């Protein structure tokens, strides 16, 4: 259905900007859930290799932070994200970490006519 009076504004990731670390944990949790459901054999490999990937990313971004004397904001942010995901995996992926799991307010439904 097309409604000429409706306008959509894409915020280009601004919602996630304030919760980057938690969103990265949630993204990893979602990846694990997908593979556990649809590719159980690959899931086992993913759970073994994912912490190694996070460790390697943390080392690489840590080197970048040191090399730029901490001046590269993106490197600092990515190091923080990588370390958080690694820590979450070391803690055996606790449910309490990540994005808020509470139910959000109901969204108005679109009715097709």
N, C-alpha and C positions, 0 to 999 in steps of 0.2 A: 504494500500500500504506500502511496506517495502522498505526503501532505506538504504543500508548498509553504506553510507557515512554520514548519519545524526547522530549526537550525542546530547543528551539532558543532561543538567546539572541542577539538582534540587538544588535551593538555600536555601531550608529549612527555609522559612519565613524571609529571609534577607530583602526582599522588604518591608514587613510590619513593620520590626523592627523600622524604622525611623518615622513611622506614627501610632504607636500602638493605641493611644487614638482615633484618627480620624477613624482608621479601626474598633475599637470596636463600635463606634457610628454607623458606616456604617453597621456593622453586625447586630446591634439591629434594625436599620431601615429596613434592608432586612427581618428580622424575622417578623416585624410588617406588611410589605407589603405582605409577603406570607400568613400570617394568615388572613389578611383583605380580600385577594382574595379567598382563598380556605376554610377557616373556620371562617366565619364572627361572629358566636356566641362565639367561643373561643377567637377571636380577642378582643372582649370587655373585657373579663376576663384578657387577656394578658396585655392590656393597663392599667388595674387597678392594677394588681399584679406586673408588671415589675418594676415600681418605688420602690415598697416595697423590691423587690429582690435586686435592686441596693443599696438601703439604708442599708439592712442587710449585703451585701458584703462589703460596705464601712466601716461599724462598725467593722466587723470581721478583715478586712485588717488593719484598723486603730489600733486595739488592737495589731495585730501582729507587726506593725511598732513600737508602744510604747514598747512592750515587748522586742523587740530586739534592742531598743534604735536607731532605724533607720538604723541598720547595714545590715538588710536583704533586698537586692536590689529588689528581686522579690516582696516582700510585699509592698515596696514603689511604684513599678510600677503598681501592681494590685490595690492599693488604688487610685492611680491617674486615672486609667482607670475607676474604679467603680464610683468615684466622677464625672468624666466627663460625663459618661452615665446618671447618676442621674441628673446632671445639665441640660443636653440636654433634658431629659424627663420633668423636671420642667419647662423649657422654651417652652414646647409644641412641641418639635422635629423640630426645624427650619431647613429648607433645606440648609441653608448656612453652617451649621456645618457638619462635616464628611469628607469624601474624596472629592477630586476635582471633580466637576460634569461636567467639560468641556469635550468635545469630544476629545479622544486621536487620534493620527495619525493613518491612516488606516493601517491595518495589511495585509500583503501579503496573498492572498488566496491560498489554496492548491487545485490543480486541480486533480481530480481522473480520471485516464485514463482507 
